[in-house]
Amino acid sequence: MMRVPSRFCMAFTPEQLAGALRWRYATKSFQAGARIPSATWSALEDALVQSPSSYGLQPWKFLVIEDPSLRTTLKPHSWGQSQITDCSHLVVFLARRRIEEADLDRLIQATAEARGLNPEQLAPYRGMMANDLIQGPRSAVIDRWASNQVYIALGTFLTAAALLSVDTCPIEGFSPADYDRILNLETSLYRSCVVCAAGYRAPEDRYAALAKVRYSAADLIETR
């Protein structure tokens, strides 16, 4: 029987993972003033950095909005949701508006440095990315492709937060155009894609006690 290498023996058991995922919910009311400890937040930031993406291209940035006045300005453009101002940390997930040759060069250089390679050795990989994202049909829908990558990072963040007993609420109920204007992104290579509030649930949030509604594995998972 194949032995699992020790480096793959993680601190969380399958039962703990299942419990964390069942515990989390889209928190509607946060404890205003309850802050995520700095070490915990650093781990969550690292979860964002470690998120996977197609080609490893990482077509994103993550804006952490701490300024209370800036949050207050964003709130009316977020359907007036209290999570915007009451959460501990507010993250605006940004997606690249387009992919350029310089983006490919940046990844190739970083990969060569990390793995002790000559960038020329990675020329075929660079060519594959260029043929797909810049010259190929996908270039016409690169906006959607970049958004898809950002949602991978969001999923990583939500799961990591649940494992660390941090509450979250992913938010699509906002005006990206107004966020871009307020955050001075209108002429940037990045645009607002999705928002996530993180912190600790308020005791009075009735949604915390509601039964989670999920279809059964038999309904959702098919093995062929």
Secondary structure, DSSP 8 states (H G I E B T S, - for coil): -----GGG--SS-HHHHHHHHHH--B-S-B-TT----HHHHHHHHHHHHT---GGG---EEEEEE--HHHHHHHGGGGTT-THHHHSSEEEEEEEES---HHHHHHHHHHHHHHHT--GGGGHHHHHHHIIIIISSGGGGGHHHHHHHHHHHHHHHHHHHHHHTT-EEEEE--S-HHHHHHHTT-TTSSEEEEEEEEEE-B-TT-GGGGS------HHHH----
